[in-house]
Amino acid sequence: MKFSMIFEAQLADPTPARERQVIHDCVEQAVHAEEMGFDRIWAVEHHSLSQYAHMSASEIFLTWVAARTSRIRIGHGVVTMPFGYQHPVRVAERAAMLDVLSGGRVDIGAGRGATQQEMSMYGVSPEDTYPQVEEALRIFGSAWREEQFEWHGSIDIGPGAVLPRPVQHPHPPLFMACSKHDTLKLAAELGLGALVMGFAGADDVREMRKVYDEAIAARSGERFVTDRPNDHLSALCPTVVLDDGAAAYRIGTRGQRFFAEAIAHWYGNGPAPTGRFADEDHVAALARRREQLVARLHEANIPARPVDTGTYNAQHAYGTAQDAIGYVEQLREIGVDEVMCLIQMGTVPQEVCMETIRQWGETVIPHFRALGERA
């Protein structure tokens, strides 16, 4: 089982100075993650989602991290791939250049960038997002391995060379962001690794693992975007770990409360998050928000799914290192290939992020490494 971290560059109270600081803080966390034995970092790509994600140019962030590290893998989690955001050849060129400079450490995840805010910034149409993501992935599957590449689909490309060529042959591993069962099935059919949102908890991750595995077993291979399928499932794991478990739980659930409100704002037209809460019972506040959402869905005769309510579940790897081990043990039993730690949430202080990384590196990760050695 692998261990990684994902960065949104969240910011509860944005100013230009705080924004600059949080991005440098994320770099510091990523470098510390390598020192503490993590296998990979992921960086999102979002546009114009104030507070929720200030990571708009993840290829530059990841290059900066790659220059300060030597071993840890560098993951795009994800690139927004509809053509309005960026031309597929440009994504292929940038990713290959980073693969060369990092010595073959790059992973590429694909995403739709389907918030109304983001699509309006780039003139992207919702109905184009799924087909264009798939087409971009098919372009990558060919562009990096052909000396003279051309493509004739919804866009025409070439002929010409896509340079440089990546170090990893024939190309870096490909992934897809998966928050719903339909996207998990699609990822399996296309031969892509799955980056799974795990806010709803271990039971939901178990169900998503089952859906992914069944889709892998049933696929014919006809829809593969490359002849190198990737069946790796990475599950999100929100976490804050301190010697004082109660403080970690309070800080972690507060960060998650901000995260949930930011998602509700940009994905569900909720009020903008503030990060300033009148009460400190964040678990109860999350439960109230979940009940309110479920009630609205029921009024509209819409079933409440884990993908809709998951961000309000507070049962994660918050507490002491032993609490984190207990939660990760559930993920190991489910059979996840990678635990993707979400530590940098908008209200979590930098010193707490750094201490959480240390505790994982000194206690949690070695526990599971030892299990793997004995297996």
PADRENFI-128330 format. One record per residue (C-alpha): y, z, x negated; residue number from 1. Coordinates in steps of 0.02 Angstrom, whole numbers. Last residue first. Layout:
<recs>
<rec v="Y" w="Z" u="X" seq="NUM"/>
...
</recs>
This chain:
<recs>
<rec v="-528" w="210" u="-155" seq="375"/>
<rec v="-486" w="340" u="-288" seq="374"/>
<rec v="-345" w="237" u="-364" seq="373"/>
<rec v="-275" w="200" u="-191" seq="372"/>
<rec v="-271" w="384" u="-146" seq="371"/>
<rec v="-180" w="421" u="-308" seq="370"/>
<rec v="-49" w="288" u="-269" seq="369"/>
<rec v="-30" w="370" u="-98" seq="368"/>
<rec v="16" w="541" u="-169" seq="367"/>
<rec v="118" w="460" u="-309" seq="366"/>
<rec v="229" w="376" u="-177" seq="365"/>
<rec v="268" w="537" u="-83" seq="364"/>
<rec v="298" w="659" u="-226" seq="363"/>
<rec v="408" w="602" u="-371" seq="362"/>
<rec v="466" w="434" u="-306" seq="361"/>
<rec v="484" w="487" u="-125" seq="360"/>
<rec v="578" w="644" u="-176" seq="359"/>
<rec v="691" w="545" u="-292" seq="358"/>
<rec v="732" w="414" u="-159" seq="357"/>
<rec v="774" w="555" u="-37" seq="356"/>
<rec v="886" w="635" u="-168" seq="355"/>
<rec v="981" w="473" u="-192" seq="354"/>
<rec v="1005" w="448" u="-6" seq="353"/>
<rec v="1060" w="629" u="14" seq="352"/>
<rec v="1187" w="610" u="-126" seq="351"/>
<rec v="1253" w="452" u="-44" seq="350"/>
<rec v="1287" w="538" u="121" seq="349"/>
<rec v="1192" w="481" u="277" seq="348"/>
<rec v="1318" w="434" u="414" seq="347"/>
<rec v="1292" w="246" u="419" seq="346"/>
<rec v="1106" w="236" u="381" seq="345"/>
<rec v="1049" w="205" u="202" seq="344"/>
<rec v="873" w="277" u="207" seq="343"/>
<rec v="767" w="144" u="292" seq="342"/>
<rec v="603" w="143" u="196" seq="341"/>
<rec v="491" w="-10" u="210" seq="340"/>
<rec v="310" w="47" u="201" seq="339"/>
<rec v="203" w="-100" u="148" seq="338"/>
<rec v="30" w="-167" u="186" seq="337"/>
<rec v="14" w="-77" u="351" seq="336"/>
<rec v="-166" w="-29" u="389" seq="335"/>
<rec v="-150" w="88" u="538" seq="334"/>
<rec v="-222" w="228" u="432" seq="333"/>
<rec v="-89" w="197" u="300" seq="332"/>
<rec v="47" w="204" u="434" seq="331"/>
<rec v="-19" w="371" u="497" seq="330"/>
<rec v="-25" w="436" u="318" seq="329"/>
<rec v="157" w="385" u="304" seq="328"/>
<rec v="201" w="514" u="436" seq="327"/>
<rec v="107" w="656" u="351" seq="326"/>
<rec v="173" w="607" u="179" seq="325"/>
<rec v="350" w="614" u="248" seq="324"/>
<rec v="323" w="790" u="315" seq="323"/>
<rec v="252" w="839" u="145" seq="322"/>
<rec v="407" w="772" u="60" seq="321"/>
<rec v="511" w="883" u="172" seq="320"/>
<rec v="596" w="829" u="332" seq="319"/>
<rec v="621" w="659" u="414" seq="318"/>
<rec v="482" w="529" u="403" seq="317"/>
<rec v="494" w="475" u="584" seq="316"/>
<rec v="484" w="545" u="759" seq="315"/>
<rec v="663" w="518" u="821" seq="314"/>
<rec v="631" w="381" u="951" seq="313"/>
<rec v="797" w="313" u="1016" seq="312"/>
<rec v="788" w="155" u="909" seq="311"/>
<rec v="625" w="111" u="996" seq="310"/>
<rec v="695" w="87" u="1171" seq="309"/>
<rec v="712" w="-102" u="1185" seq="308"/>
<rec v="575" w="-154" u="1062" seq="307"/>
<rec v="465" w="-18" u="1135" seq="306"/>
<rec v="474" w="-107" u="1304" seq="305"/>
<rec v="559" w="-48" u="1464" seq="304"/>
<rec v="505" w="-165" u="1604" seq="303"/>
<rec v="646" w="-260" u="1691" seq="302"/>
<rec v="674" w="-235" u="1878" seq="301"/>
<rec v="864" w="-230" u="1851" seq="300"/>
<rec v="869" w="-50" u="1911" seq="299"/>
<rec v="719" w="-16" u="1799" seq="298"/>
<rec v="814" w="-83" u="1648" seq="297"/>
<rec v="965" w="25" u="1687" seq="296"/>
<rec v="854" w="181" u="1706" seq="295"/>
<rec v="763" w="143" u="1542" seq="294"/>
<rec v="931" w="128" u="1452" seq="293"/>
<rec v="994" w="293" u="1522" seq="292"/>
<rec v="831" w="381" u="1477" seq="291"/>
<rec v="841" w="313" u="1299" seq="290"/>
<rec v="1021" w="369" u="1281" seq="289"/>
<rec v="973" w="543" u="1340" seq="288"/>
<rec v="828" w="551" u="1215" seq="287"/>
<rec v="943" w="499" u="1073" seq="286"/>
<rec v="1066" w="635" u="1121" seq="285"/>
<rec v="926" w="764" u="1129" seq="284"/>
<rec v="870" w="715" u="954" seq="283"/>
<rec v="1049" w="717" u="892" seq="282"/>
<rec v="1079" w="897" u="941" seq="281"/>
<rec v="1236" w="912" u="836" seq="280"/>
<rec v="1364" w="893" u="975" seq="279"/>
<rec v="1538" w="816" u="980" seq="278"/>
<rec v="1480" w="670" u="873" seq="277"/>
<rec v="1586" w="573" u="751" seq="276"/>
<rec v="1492" w="421" u="684" seq="275"/>
<rec v="1607" w="315" u="792" seq="274"/>
<rec v="1495" w="183" u="868" seq="273"/>
<rec v="1573" w="41" u="968" seq="272"/>
<rec v="1531" w="48" u="1152" seq="271"/>
<rec v="1377" w="-45" u="1215" seq="270"/>
<rec v="1370" w="-235" u="1228" seq="269"/>
<rec v="1181" w="-241" u="1199" seq="268"/>
<rec v="1151" w="-318" u="1027" seq="267"/>
<rec v="1314" w="-274" u="940" seq="266"/>
<rec v="1352" w="-109" u="1025" seq="265"/>
<rec v="1173" w="-51" u="1058" seq="264"/>
<rec v="1132" w="-87" u="875" seq="263"/>
<rec v="1281" w="19" u="818" seq="262"/>
<rec v="1233" w="159" u="938" seq="261"/>
<rec v="1055" w="161" u="873" seq="260"/>
<rec v="1112" w="163" u="691" seq="259"/>
<rec v="1233" w="306" u="725" seq="258"/>
<rec v="1095" w="405" u="809" seq="257"/>
<rec v="980" w="360" u="665" seq="256"/>
<rec v="1102" w="435" u="542" seq="255"/>
<rec v="1113" w="594" u="647" seq="254"/>
<rec v="923" w="596" u="659" seq="253"/>
<rec v="911" w="589" u="470" seq="252"/>
<rec v="1044" w="720" u="436" seq="251"/>
<rec v="967" w="844" u="558" seq="250"/>
<rec v="789" w="811" u="499" seq="249"/>
<rec v="841" w="825" u="317" seq="248"/>
<rec v="931" w="989" u="352" seq="247"/>
<rec v="776" w="1059" u="437" seq="246"/>
<rec v="666" w="1002" u="292" seq="245"/>
<rec v="769" w="1092" u="160" seq="244"/>
<rec v="684" w="1023" u="3" seq="243"/>
<rec v="752" w="854" u="58" seq="242"/>
<rec v="682" w="693" u="131" seq="241"/>
<rec v="773" w="570" u="244" seq="240"/>
<rec v="670" w="429" u="317" seq="239"/>
<rec v="668" w="281" u="437" seq="238"/>
<rec v="504" w="187" u="406" seq="237"/>
<rec v="504" w="-1" u="441" seq="236"/>
<rec v="335" w="-87" u="432" seq="235"/>
<rec v="288" w="-225" u="309" seq="234"/>
<rec v="143" w="-338" u="357" seq="233"/>
<rec v="77" w="-461" u="225" seq="232"/>
<rec v="-22" w="-612" u="287" seq="231"/>
<rec v="61" w="-743" u="175" seq="230"/>
<rec v="-1" w="-921" u="194" seq="229"/>
<rec v="7" w="-1033" u="39" seq="228"/>
<rec v="-19" w="-1210" u="107" seq="227"/>
<rec v="156" w="-1203" u="179" seq="226"/>
<rec v="239" w="-1203" u="352" seq="225"/>
<rec v="70" w="-1168" u="432" seq="224"/>
<rec v="61" w="-1239" u="608" seq="223"/>
<rec v="-111" w="-1320" u="593" seq="222"/>
<rec v="-187" w="-1166" u="515" seq="221"/>
<rec v="-308" w="-1142" u="660" seq="220"/>
<rec v="-247" w="-971" u="714" seq="219"/>
<rec v="-358" w="-848" u="807" seq="218"/>
<rec v="-392" w="-722" u="668" seq="217"/>
<rec v="-210" w="-720" u="613" seq="216"/>
<rec v="-153" w="-696" u="793" seq="215"/>
<rec v="-275" w="-552" u="815" seq="214"/>
<rec v="-211" w="-472" u="654" seq="213"/>
<rec v="-29" w="-487" u="707" seq="212"/>
<rec v="-61" w="-415" u="881" seq="211"/>
<rec v="-163" w="-271" u="809" seq="210"/>
<rec v="-31" w="-230" u="678" seq="209"/>
<rec v="99" w="-232" u="817" seq="208"/>
<rec v="-5" w="-109" u="919" seq="207"/>
<rec v="-22" w="8" u="771" seq="206"/>
<rec v="165" w="-7" u="735" seq="205"/>
<rec v="197" w="45" u="915" seq="204"/>
<rec v="88" w="199" u="895" seq="203"/>
<rec v="171" w="240" u="728" seq="202"/>
<rec v="347" w="250" u="796" seq="201"/>
<rec v="468" w="151" u="905" seq="200"/>
<rec v="582" w="126" u="756" seq="199"/>
<rec v="455" w="18" u="666" seq="198"/>
<rec v="545" w="-150" u="651" seq="197"/>
<rec v="415" w="-263" u="573" seq="196"/>
<rec v="442" w="-382" u="427" seq="195"/>
<rec v="292" w="-498" u="450" seq="194"/>
<rec v="223" w="-613" u="316" seq="193"/>
<rec v="217" w="-796" u="363" seq="192"/>
<rec v="73" w="-917" u="394" seq="191"/>
<rec v="162" w="-1010" u="535" seq="190"/>
<rec v="36" w="-950" u="664" seq="189"/>
<rec v="48" w="-771" u="599" seq="188"/>
<rec v="238" w="-773" u="605" seq="187"/>
<rec v="233" w="-846" u="782" seq="186"/>
<rec v="115" w="-709" u="841" seq="185"/>
<rec v="230" w="-577" u="768" seq="184"/>
<rec v="379" w="-664" u="847" seq="183"/>
<rec v="297" w="-655" u="1018" seq="182"/>
<rec v="249" w="-472" u="995" seq="181"/>
<rec v="431" w="-426" u="968" seq="180"/>
<rec v="535" w="-358" u="823" seq="179"/>
<rec v="475" w="-477" u="688" seq="178"/>
<rec v="583" w="-535" u="542" seq="177"/>
<rec v="490" w="-676" u="454" seq="176"/>
<rec v="416" w="-687" u="279" seq="175"/>
<rec v="389" w="-815" u="141" seq="174"/>
<rec v="320" w="-780" u="-32" seq="173"/>
<rec v="417" w="-866" u="-174" seq="172"/>
<rec v="370" w="-1048" u="-211" seq="171"/>
<rec v="232" w="-1157" u="-284" seq="170"/>
<rec v="217" w="-1065" u="-397" seq="169"/>
<rec v="333" w="-920" u="-432" seq="168"/>
<rec v="461" w="-967" u="-566" seq="167"/>
<rec v="567" w="-1063" u="-441" seq="166"/>
<rec v="619" w="-1243" u="-476" seq="165"/>
<rec v="802" w="-1267" u="-515" seq="164"/>
<rec v="843" w="-1381" u="-431" seq="163"/>
<rec v="803" w="-1472" u="-268" seq="162"/>
<rec v="784" w="-1652" u="-325" seq="161"/>
<rec v="836" w="-1797" u="-216" seq="160"/>
<rec v="787" w="-1908" u="-72" seq="159"/>
<rec v="877" w="-1838" u="16" seq="158"/>
<rec v="891" w="-1738" u="176" seq="157"/>
<rec v="902" w="-1792" u="358" seq="156"/>
<rec v="924" w="-1659" u="493" seq="155"/>
<rec v="830" w="-1638" u="658" seq="154"/>
<rec v="683" w="-1705" u="559" seq="153"/>
<rec v="684" w="-1823" u="410" seq="152"/>
<rec v="656" w="-1735" u="245" seq="151"/>
<rec v="663" w="-1794" u="66" seq="150"/>
<rec v="611" w="-1719" u="-99" seq="149"/>
<rec v="596" w="-1807" u="-266" seq="148"/>
<rec v="508" w="-1694" u="-391" seq="147"/>
<rec v="416" w="-1606" u="-250" seq="146"/>
<rec v="364" w="-1423" u="-261" seq="145"/>
<rec v="520" w="-1326" u="-211" seq="144"/>
<rec v="569" w="-1441" u="-68" seq="143"/>
<rec v="401" w="-1442" u="21" seq="142"/>
<rec v="372" w="-1267" u="90" seq="141"/>
<rec v="560" w="-1240" u="90" seq="140"/>
<rec v="583" w="-1381" u="215" seq="139"/>
<rec v="448" w="-1307" u="325" seq="138"/>
<rec v="541" w="-1141" u="324" seq="137"/>
<rec v="703" w="-1229" u="374" seq="136"/>
<rec v="612" w="-1315" u="518" seq="135"/>
<rec v="546" w="-1149" u="583" seq="134"/>
<rec v="719" w="-1068" u="575" seq="133"/>
<rec v="793" w="-1223" u="659" seq="132"/>
<rec v="670" w="-1218" u="803" seq="131"/>
<rec v="701" w="-1032" u="836" seq="130"/>
<rec v="891" w="-1034" u="823" seq="129"/>
<rec v="937" w="-1194" u="912" seq="128"/>
<rec v="936" w="-1123" u="1090" seq="127"/>
<rec v="1056" w="-986" u="1038" seq="126"/>
<rec v="1189" w="-1111" u="980" seq="125"/>
<rec v="1271" w="-1078" u="810" seq="124"/>
<rec v="1458" w="-1106" u="791" seq="123"/>
<rec v="1470" w="-999" u="636" seq="122"/>
<rec v="1574" w="-850" u="692" seq="121"/>
<rec v="1515" w="-867" u="873" seq="120"/>
<rec v="1333" w="-854" u="818" seq="119"/>
<rec v="1369" w="-693" u="726" seq="118"/>
<rec v="1457" w="-607" u="871" seq="117"/>
<rec v="1333" w="-669" u="1001" seq="116"/>
<rec v="1193" w="-590" u="900" seq="115"/>
<rec v="1058" w="-713" u="850" seq="114"/>
<rec v="1057" w="-710" u="661" seq="113"/>
<rec v="891" w="-803" u="675" seq="112"/>
<rec v="792" w="-732" u="530" seq="111"/>
<rec v="686" w="-789" u="384" seq="110"/>
<rec v="624" w="-680" u="241" seq="109"/>
<rec v="616" w="-740" u="61" seq="108"/>
<rec v="537" w="-640" u="-81" seq="107"/>
<rec v="603" w="-650" u="-261" seq="106"/>
<rec v="533" w="-570" u="-419" seq="105"/>
<rec v="494" w="-721" u="-527" seq="104"/>
<rec v="586" w="-677" u="-688" seq="103"/>
<rec v="744" w="-615" u="-605" seq="102"/>
<rec v="852" w="-760" u="-667" seq="101"/>
<rec v="724" w="-892" u="-618" seq="100"/>
<rec v="689" w="-817" u="-447" seq="99"/>
<rec v="876" w="-799" u="-418" seq="98"/>
<rec v="899" w="-983" u="-456" seq="97"/>
<rec v="755" w="-1027" u="-341" seq="96"/>
<rec v="831" w="-926" u="-198" seq="95"/>
<rec v="1001" w="-1006" u="-220" seq="94"/>
<rec v="932" w="-1183" u="-225" seq="93"/>
<rec v="817" w="-1157" u="-75" seq="92"/>
<rec v="958" w="-1079" u="28" seq="91"/>
<rec v="1071" w="-1226" u="-16" seq="90"/>
<rec v="934" w="-1348" u="33" seq="89"/>
<rec v="917" w="-1261" u="202" seq="88"/>
<rec v="1103" w="-1286" u="242" seq="87"/>
<rec v="1190" w="-1125" u="288" seq="86"/>
<rec v="1246" w="-1028" u="442" seq="85"/>
<rec v="1256" w="-1178" u="558" seq="84"/>
<rec v="1085" w="-1233" u="500" seq="83"/>
<rec v="993" w="-1088" u="579" seq="82"/>
<rec v="920" w="-991" u="431" seq="81"/>
<rec v="997" w="-817" u="427" seq="80"/>
<rec v="915" w="-752" u="267" seq="79"/>
<rec v="818" w="-589" u="295" seq="78"/>
<rec v="760" w="-469" u="226" seq="77"/>
<rec v="794" w="-567" u="68" seq="76"/>
<rec v="685" w="-473" u="-55" seq="75"/>
<rec v="702" w="-429" u="-240" seq="74"/>
<rec v="544" w="-359" u="-319" seq="73"/>
<rec v="562" w="-210" u="-437" seq="72"/>
<rec v="520" w="-240" u="-620" seq="71"/>
<rec v="670" w="-273" u="-732" seq="70"/>
<rec v="826" w="-198" u="-652" seq="69"/>
<rec v="1015" w="-210" u="-677" seq="68"/>
<rec v="1026" w="-401" u="-669" seq="67"/>
<rec v="912" w="-404" u="-517" seq="66"/>
<rec v="1029" w="-284" u="-426" seq="65"/>
<rec v="1178" w="-399" u="-451" seq="64"/>
<rec v="1073" w="-548" u="-399" seq="63"/>
<rec v="1018" w="-454" u="-242" seq="62"/>
<rec v="1199" w="-417" u="-194" seq="61"/>
<rec v="1247" w="-598" u="-224" seq="60"/>
<rec v="1104" w="-665" u="-117" seq="59"/>
<rec v="1144" w="-532" u="12" seq="58"/>
<rec v="1311" w="-608" u="54" seq="57"/>
<rec v="1353" w="-529" u="224" seq="56"/>
<rec v="1290" w="-352" u="193" seq="55"/>
<rec v="1423" w="-255" u="292" seq="54"/>
<rec v="1297" w="-208" u="426" seq="53"/>
<rec v="1315" w="-94" u="579" seq="52"/>
<rec v="1492" w="-33" u="545" seq="51"/>
<rec v="1570" w="-205" u="577" seq="50"/>
<rec v="1447" w="-340" u="626" seq="49"/>
<rec v="1548" w="-490" u="562" seq="48"/>
<rec v="1398" w="-575" u="482" seq="47"/>
<rec v="1226" w="-508" u="445" seq="46"/>
<rec v="1107" w="-539" u="300" seq="45"/>
<rec v="986" w="-399" u="262" seq="44"/>
<rec v="936" w="-337" u="90" seq="43"/>
<rec v="757" w="-291" u="44" seq="42"/>
<rec v="702" w="-188" u="-106" seq="41"/>
<rec v="530" w="-191" u="-183" seq="40"/>
<rec v="393" w="-93" u="-270" seq="39"/>
<rec v="467" w="81" u="-275" seq="38"/>
<rec v="423" w="180" u="-431" seq="37"/>
<rec v="566" w="305" u="-447" seq="36"/>
<rec v="661" w="207" u="-580" seq="35"/>
<rec v="651" w="52" u="-472" seq="34"/>
<rec v="721" w="147" u="-324" seq="33"/>
<rec v="861" w="217" u="-434" seq="32"/>
<rec v="921" w="39" u="-466" seq="31"/>
<rec v="918" w="5" u="-279" seq="30"/>
<rec v="1011" w="167" u="-239" seq="29"/>
<rec v="1148" w="126" u="-364" seq="28"/>
<rec v="1165" w="-48" u="-290" seq="27"/>
<rec v="1179" w="28" u="-116" seq="26"/>
<rec v="1315" w="146" u="-178" seq="25"/>
<rec v="1412" w="-4" u="-246" seq="24"/>
<rec v="1406" w="-79" u="-71" seq="23"/>
<rec v="1456" w="87" u="7" seq="22"/>
<rec v="1605" w="104" u="-110" seq="21"/>
<rec v="1678" w="-67" u="-74" seq="20"/>
<rec v="1668" w="-32" u="112" seq="19"/>
<rec v="1747" w="139" u="90" seq="18"/>
<rec v="1896" w="61" u="0" seq="17"/>
<rec v="1915" w="-80" u="127" seq="16"/>
<rec v="1907" w="45" u="270" seq="15"/>
<rec v="1756" w="71" u="380" seq="14"/>
<rec v="1714" w="236" u="466" seq="13"/>
<rec v="1527" w="237" u="500" seq="12"/>
<rec v="1476" w="113" u="366" seq="11"/>
<rec v="1308" w="28" u="354" seq="10"/>
<rec v="1265" w="-73" u="199" seq="9"/>
<rec v="1109" w="-141" u="285" seq="8"/>
<rec v="989" w="-106" u="142" seq="7"/>
<rec v="800" w="-99" u="151" seq="6"/>
<rec v="685" w="3" u="39" seq="5"/>
<rec v="508" w="-32" u="-21" seq="4"/>
<rec v="337" w="44" u="-45" seq="3"/>
<rec v="172" w="-49" u="-65" seq="2"/>
<rec v="0" w="0" u="0" seq="1"/>
</recs>
